[in-house]
Amino acid sequence: MGTFKIEGGVALKGEITPQGAKNEALQILCAVLLTPEKVTINNIPDIIDVNKLITLLKNLGVKVEKLAKGSYTFQSDEVNVGYLETEAFKKEGGSLRGSIMIVGPLLARFGRGYIPKPGGDKIGRRRLDTHFEGFINLGAKFRYNREDHFYGVEAADGLQGADMLLDEASVTGTANIVMAAVLAKGTTTIYNAACEPYLQQLSKMLNSMGARITGVGSNLLTIEGVEKLSGCTHTILPDMIEIGSWIGLAAMTRSEITIKNVSWDNLGIIPNTFRKLGITLERRGDDIYIPAHTNGYEVKTDIDGSILTIADAPWPGFTPDLLSIVLVVATQAKGDVLIHQKMFESRLFFTDKLIDMGAKIMLCDPHRAVVIGHDFKSQLKATTMSSPDIRAGISLLIAALSAKGTSTIQNIEQIDRGYEDIEARLRAIGAKISRED
């Protein structure tokens, strides 16, 4: 396993460009299975999770051609559905959470889809019920092999449009059901649908292929099924989670950084959430400029003077993927913050590593933590730690870059799953970081 060596306490300066959105890419790549025609996708991030999915598509028989950095064509005219029942697929599909989203397209186009229990971050329970209940509503038959945790759905006579109310606004669940419904007979309505920018992008791409999806951007989607979809060209948005990560990095290291081409209109309340922590952000065209916070940053209390609470919620609420970043940033703020992670019960457990570095954090329960800010009067101390998941990993990296001394982060493959060429991009703005085996 690889490690990062980080010399902290160094002010950074320069420009950094966010990669393509990981969560959008995983959905968009699965959608290429819906048509036999060629699909061109631009701004694909070069990260482990995305590359695993591209390899999975190749093994299914999808023809993949790399045009340039981040640009590929995909043609699914000779898909080998039989590969889904091989031992190789059971091992491969089980290593990637995003692999679940191949089921909807395969079910819609070929009448069957299988998947082993998918992997991914160990951040708590991540149920699949929403996906399969949606497929069942569309007329599919569900089966589950408990011995090897293998899921299957089949619809020999095709899918039929239906009205459904999702039990939770699952992003991947909504995406999977939408991809199944676009080729179903009749009309499907999905209420309590997720409406994240990733879903909006997927819907726009499918509509450009000939799908008929209305209500895009809302929690009520209406899908009129069509007989077939054609090819298209699609460009992935910049990754808003990475953008939030760089905002946190700039604040914690008191650095002057410009984040380029952020697609401001798709950031929702992310900029204002960081402003509540006292961080100064300026919009310059489509860039975010963060000045060096040499005097620190002060948390804004609620209107009645009570402690600021930052909690995750379905879009347009604050994304849970950035709560780890907010928690780290709060450790050096002037003031206190209550972090409420509602969705995943294991995501805050990395706080023990920050406490070892000198942070003042009280973990109230698996979902809530109170952070007492240092106001930079007590610098975090360097330490050796291990990355438990993607978002905690980048949070620990940010903490290490602000800490006094040299830190070591192990298990950095977790960070590589979500962040492209991160050490080179950080070195370009002055970070002292190296990768070792």
N, C-alpha and C positions, 0 to 999 in steps of 0.2 A: 504494500500500500504506500501511497505517496504522502508527503508531508510538506507543509509550508513553513518556512522560517521567516518571521516578520520582525523587523526592527521598528518599534513603535515610536510615537512621539514626534513624528516628522510631518511638518506642514506640507500639503500637496498643492499643486497649482496646474491648471490647464483645462483642456477640453476632453470630454469622454462621450462616445456615441453609444447609445444602448443597442443591444442586439435585437433580433426579431423575437417576438413574444413566444416563449416556450409553450404556454398553455394553448395559445391559438394554433401554433404549428401542429400540436398533437391531434387537434380536431381536423384541421384542414388536410393533413396527410391521409387521415382515414377516409375522407370524402372522395379521394381519387378513385376509390373502389366502386363508386356509384356509376361510372361511365367507362365504356371501352375506348373512348376517345382520349387524345393527349391533353394533359393538364400541366400547365407551367406555373410554378410557385416561386416567388422571389422573397428574399430576406429571411430565409430559413436559418435559424441559429445552429452553429456547429457545436452541439453539446451532446453528452452521452445519451440522454433520454430520447432526443429526437433522432440521433443516428441509429439507436436500437430499433426504433419504429421503422425507419427507412430500410434497414436490413430485414426486418420482418416482412415488409411489403415485397422486397425482392424475393424472399423465400416463398412467398405466396404466388410468385409468377409475374409480379408487376415489373414492367420494363422501366428502369430508372436511368436517366442520363443527367450528369452534372454539366450545366452550361457555363457556370462561373461560380465564384464564391457566393454561397447562399442561394443560388438559382438552379433549379432542377426541373426536368420534365418527367412526368409519370404517365404510363399507359397501361391500363388494366384490361387489355383485350384477351389475355390468355391466363386468367386466374386459376390456380390449382386449389380448389376448395378442399380437396382430399388432404392437403397438407395440414389442415386444422385438426385432424385426428391422429397425427403422428406424435411419437414421444419427443421428437425434436421441437415441435411447436409447443408442447406442454411445458417444456423447460424454458423456451425462448419467451413465450407469451407471459409466463408467470413472473418474469423479471422486471416487468414494466407496467406501471399503473395505467398509462395511456392506452395500452393494448385493448382495454375493454371497449374502446370506441370503434374497433373494426367490426364488432358484432352487428350493429345497426345497418351499415352499408351492405354487408354480406347477406344478412337476412333479407333485406329489401330486394337485392339484385339476384341472389342465387337460392333463396328460400331456406337457407340455414346458416347459422353462425355459432361457433363454439369458442370458448375461452377458458383457460385455467384461472384459478384465483389469482388476480393480478397483484404484483408487488408494489413498490413505491416507498414513500416515506413512512416511517414508523411513528406517526403522530397521533395515533388513536384509531378508534373504529371508523372504517370507511365503508359503509354499507352499499350494496349493489341492488337493493330491492327496487329503487326507483327505475333503474334501467329495465329490469326484467318485467316489472309490472306494466311498464309502458308497452313493451313488445307483446305481452299477453293481451293487453287491451286492443292491440292491432290485429289479433287473431293468431298469434304464434303459440305453439305448444312448448312448454318449458320442461327441462329435465336437468337433474343435478346428480352427479356421482360423488358421494361423500368420501369414498376411499381416496380418490386422487384430486378432490376439490375441482371437478371439471363441470363447467356450466354449458348448457346448450339450448338453443331455441330453433324451432323449425316451423315452416309455413309452406307446406307443399302446394297449396292452392293459392298462394300469394297473400299479401296483407290487405286488410280492409280498414279504411279510415274510421276513426272513433273520436268521441269526446272524452277527455280525461282531465282530472285534477291531480297534479303531482303531490305526493305526500311531503316532499321537500323541494326547494328550488335548486336542485342539483345541477351544476354546470355541465359536467360530463354526461349526466343522465339526460338532461334536456337535449344536448347535442346528439346523443345516440338515438333518441326517439325521433328527433327531427329528421335525421338521415335515413331512418327506416320509413318515416311517413311520406317522404317526397315521392316515392315510387309506389305507394299504396293506392288502392282503388278508393275513390271518394275523397271526402274531406275529413281532416283531423284538426281538432282544436286542443291546444295544450294550455291549461290554466295553471298559474303558479309556476310558469316557466322561468328559468334563469334568464337574465337579460344582460349579462356582462358583455363588454366589447368583443370578447372572443366569440360569443354566440351571435352577436350582430354581424361580425365579419364572416362567420360560417354561413349565416343566412344570406348575406349579400353574394357570397361566392356561389351558393347553390342556385340563387335566382339568376345569376349570370349564366348558369349552365342550363337554364330552362325550368327550374323549379318555380312553384307559385306559393311563396311564403309571405304573409302579411302580418302586421303587428310587430315587426322587427324593432327591438329596443324596448318593448313592453313585456309584461308578464303574461300576456295572452297572445299566443301565436295561432294563426289559422293556416293550414297547409292543404292546398288542393293537389291531390296526387296527379302525377303525369306518367306517361308510359316510359319515357327514357330521358336521360340527361346527356348533354354534349360537353365537349371540352371547354376550357377557359384559361385565362391568365389571372393570377391573384397575387397580391403583395401583402405580406404579413405586417401587422403593426409593430412599432417598437415596444419592447417589453416594459410594461408599467411597473412590474415588481423590481426589475433592475433599476429603473429610474428612481423609485423610492429608495432603493439600496444606496444609490450614489448621493441622494439628498442627505441620507443619514451619515454617510461617510464624510461628506463635506462638513457637516455640523460637528461631528465627534472629533475630527482632526483639525478643526478650525482652519479650513482650507478654502481658497477661492477657486471654485470649479464651475465650469459651464457644461451643462448636459445638452447635447445637440439633438435636434430633430425629435422632440419627445411626443409629438401629436397631442398637444395640449387638450384638444377637444375630447379626447378619449381618456383623460386622467381622472375625471370625476372629482371626488372630494379629497383625493390624495394630497394635492398641494396645500389645501386649507387645513388638513389634519396636521401636517408638519408645522404650519404656521401657528397652530394652537400650542405647540411645544416651544414657540418663541423663535423659530428658525425663519430667517429672512429669505424669501424667494422672489426673484424678478422674472417676469415674462419678457423675453427679448425675441420677437418674432415667434418662431416655434421652438426656441431654446429656453432652458431654465438657467438663470445665473444665480449662484449662491456666493455671496461675499464671505470673506474670512470672518468668523464670529470671534474676534479677538477678545471681546468682553463677555463671551458666553451667550446663552439664550435663556429666557425666563418663561416658564410655563404660564399660560393663561388659565385662570380659574373659571369655573362656571359663573353665570350671571349673579347667582346668589352667594358667591364666594366659596362654594364647596369645591372639593378636590376634583381636578379634571379626570374624567373617565374616557378612555379610548377603547371602543369595543368593535369587534368585527360584525358584519351583517351582509346579507346578500346585496348585490349591486342594485341601486347605486350607493349602498352603504360602503363602509371601509373594508377593503379586502383582507381576509385573515392571513394571507401570505406576507403582509407587511407588519403584522403586529410584533414579530420578533425584532425587526429593525427599530420600530418605535420604542420598544422596551430598552434596547441598548442605548439609543439616543437619550432616553429619559434619565439614564444613570448619571449623566453629566449636566443635566438641566438645572436651573435654579427653580426649585419647587418640586412638588410631588405629583405623581400620576398613578391612577389605578388602571391597569391593563386587564381587560376582560376578554378572554379568548373563549368564545361560546361554542365553536364548532368542534374542536379537537381537544381531547382530554389529556394528551401527552405532549402538547406543543410547548408548554412553558417549563418543562423539566430541565431544559438546558440552562436555566437560571443559576443552578448550583455552580456552574463554571464561571459565571460572572461574579458570583459572591466570592469565589476563590480569588478573583482578581481585585477584590476590594469594593465591589458595588454593594449598595445598600438596597436590598430587595427582600420583601417579605412575601413568600409564596403562601397565599391564604388557603388555596385548595387547587385542584388540578386546572381550574379555569381562570383563576384570578391571582394577580400579583400587584403589590404596591411597591412602587419604585420611589425612593427618596433620593433626589438629585444631589450630586456633589458640587455643582456649580464650578467645576474644574479646580476646586480648592484641594481636592485629593485625587491625584491621577490614578487610573487603574494600573495594576501591576502586571507585568508579563508573567506568563505561565505556560504550561504544556496542557493541551486539551485535545479532545477528539470531536469531529463534526458528526452530530447524530442524524441530521437531515439537511436538505438543501438550504432552507431559510434560516435555521439556527446556525448552519455553517457559515453563511455570509455574515450573519450578525456577530459571530465570534471573531471573524476576520476583521470586521470593522472595529470591534473592541481592541483587538491586538494592534491594529494600526494606530490607535490612539494611546495605547498603554506605554508605560515607561519600561524600557528594556526589550529583550528579544523573546518573542513567543514562538511556540511550536504548535501547529495545528495538524493533527493526524486524521486519517480517513478522509482526505480531501476529495476523493472520488465523489463523495456526496455533493460537494460544491460544484465539481465538474459536470454533474448531472444537469445543472441549471444555468451555469455561467460560462460563457465562451471565452477561452484564452485569457482568463482573468488576471493572471500575474503579469502578463505582458502589457495589458491595458492599464493596470495600476502602476507599473514601473514607468509608463509613458508620462504619467502626471507626477512622478517623483517618489512613489512608494518604494521602500526598501524591502522587497519580498523575493524569495527564491523558492523553487520547487526542488525537493530531494526525494529520492526513492528510499 
